[in-house]
């Protein structure tokens, strides 16, 4: 059986399979029911590995083993496989999340924290920096920064960026507000995000940057650390978005001071007027 490598590659990425698993599964799909020996010949997978591969596919919910002599394996409908894989992913994610939640009270976390805190003591301030690639990674890092904020959170973002932050970071912002953290966000306010801005104003002071002509994407936390995005979010795919994070009071305070001047020029949300609103 000849299956294009490109197709196998897509299957591996979508279903998180290794090459042998993809080959054996597609071979079984083409037969419906088959023995391990037949599948080894069809898929060009070594016979010594075929049983292990079939056992793995069975555990993942891709196939069913039919008892008898010889043992045969039955392919499931691809639609059923998709549903099973989805359910397994949800269950596994819930189990991992539960284990990680329990780790908060475990001595393992205390030891890891001790290692980090002792290690940071020997790090030069200029070394506490790095580049972050991919928008999801950027938001994960920004979420961490917001959760650690004690005094202030300053953010300048884009029209779409305001909506994304509302969706991804609202719980962290709500907790920051309860801690007494001052949250200020500047972004272009349009008819597309005015509702989001009003909802966001429950936890942060929102101002419109349109008239000020300020274009940028950055966040400053406690005037101690900052993260700034290097490209326009409209011109880059989320997977290729990139940001720089740096922990430095000197630079962060300078940026905060410049923001203070710009903040005065921004339009308060209560005075923003958009078409159709």
Buried (B, 14 or more C-beta within 10 A) or exposed (E): EEBEEEEBEEBBEEBEBEBBBBBBBBBBBBBEEBBBEBBBBBBEBEEEEBBBBBBBBEEBBBBEEEEEEEEBBEBBEEEEBBEBBEEEEEEEEEEEEEEEEEEEEEEEEEEEEEEEEEEEEEEEEEEEEEEBEBBEBBBEBBBEBBBEBEEBBBBBBBBBBBBBBBEBBBEBBEBBBEEEBEBBBBBBBBEEBBEBBBEBBEBBBBBBBBEBEBEBBBBBBBBBBBBBBEEEBEEBEEEEBBBBBBBBEEBBBEBBEEBEEBBEEBBEBEEBEBEEE
